[in-house]
Amino acid sequence: MNVNQVVEQLAADIGDRVYIDVAKWHLYLKDAKLHTGLAESFLPMCESGKIDETAVKTTLAGVKVKLGGGKQELSLADLIPAAVVGDLVRILEDCARSL
């Protein structure tokens, strides 16, 4: 599998399974158009095989999401529930194993 295919598959997995929780409303990252950029950010971690929750949270903290037409900005780390971060770690571990 070439790099583009890996990113596309990782983005699809992230987009379908990882979501932002706002007032118990789930906005999946594919619908928020955040999945591809996030997959590209996580690819080096998958390639190295060094995936841990702290590193995943650090990456999520660096991705800012504008709310209210840009009046407010929060990190993905603040918007994704802890259980879903665990799911994301498993997605990344699966990706690393497939490389």
C-alpha positions in Angstrom: 0.0 0.0 0.0 1.4 3.4 -0.9 1.4 6.4 1.5 -1.7 8.0 -0.1 -3.7 4.8 0.3 -2.6 4.5 3.9 -3.6 8.1 4.6 -7.0 7.5 2.9 -7.7 4.3 4.8 -6.6 5.9 8.1 -8.7 9.0 7.4 -11.7 6.8 6.6 -11.3 4.9 9.9 -10.9 8.1 11.9 -13.8 9.8 10.1 -16.2 7.0 10.7 -15.3 6.2 14.3 -14.1 9.4 16.0 -16.4 12.2 16.9 -16.7 15.5 18.7 -19.3 15.5 21.5 -21.3 18.7 21.9 -24.3 18.5 24.3 -24.5 14.7 23.6 -24.6 15.4 19.9 -22.0 13.4 18.0 -20.3 15.2 15.1 -18.1 12.6 13.3 -14.8 13.9 12.1 -15.5 13.1 8.5 -18.6 15.3 8.7 -16.5 18.1 10.3 -13.9 17.6 7.5 -11.1 17.0 10.1 -10.3 13.4 9.4 -7.8 13.7 6.5 -5.6 16.3 8.2 -5.7 14.3 11.4 -4.7 11.1 9.5 -1.8 13.0 8.0 -0.7 14.2 11.4 -0.8 10.7 12.9 0.9 8.9 10.0 4.4 9.4 11.3 3.3 7.9 14.6 1.9 4.9 12.8 5.0 4.5 10.7 7.2 4.5 13.8 4.9 2.1 15.7 5.3 4.3 18.8 1.7 5.0 19.7 0.6 6.0 23.2 -2.3 7.9 24.5 -0.3 10.9 25.7 1.2 11.5 22.2 -2.3 11.1 20.7 -3.7 13.7 23.2 -0.8 16.0 22.4 -1.6 15.9 18.7 -5.3 16.4 19.3 -4.5 19.4 21.6 -2.6 21.0 18.6 -5.7 20.9 16.3 -7.9 23.9 17.0 -11.6 23.9 16.0 -13.3 27.2 15.5 -16.8 27.4 17.0 -19.5 30.1 16.7 -18.2 31.4 13.4 -14.7 31.7 14.8 -15.7 33.5 18.0 -14.3 30.6 20.0 -11.5 28.1 19.5 -11.2 24.8 21.3 -8.7 21.9 20.7 -9.9 18.5 19.6 -8.5 17.2 22.8 -11.2 19.2 24.6 -14.0 18.1 22.3 -13.4 14.3 21.9 -14.6 12.1 24.8 -11.9 10.1 26.7 -13.5 6.8 25.5 -13.3 7.9 21.9 -9.6 8.9 22.4 -9.1 5.3 23.4 -10.8 4.2 20.2 -8.5 6.5 18.2 -5.5 4.9 19.9 -6.7 1.5 18.8 -7.3 2.7 15.2 -3.7 4.0 15.2 -2.3 0.8 16.6 -4.2 -1.2 13.9 -2.8 1.1 11.3 0.8 0.6 12.6 0.4 -3.1 12.6 -0.8 -3.0 8.9 2.3 -1.1 7.7 
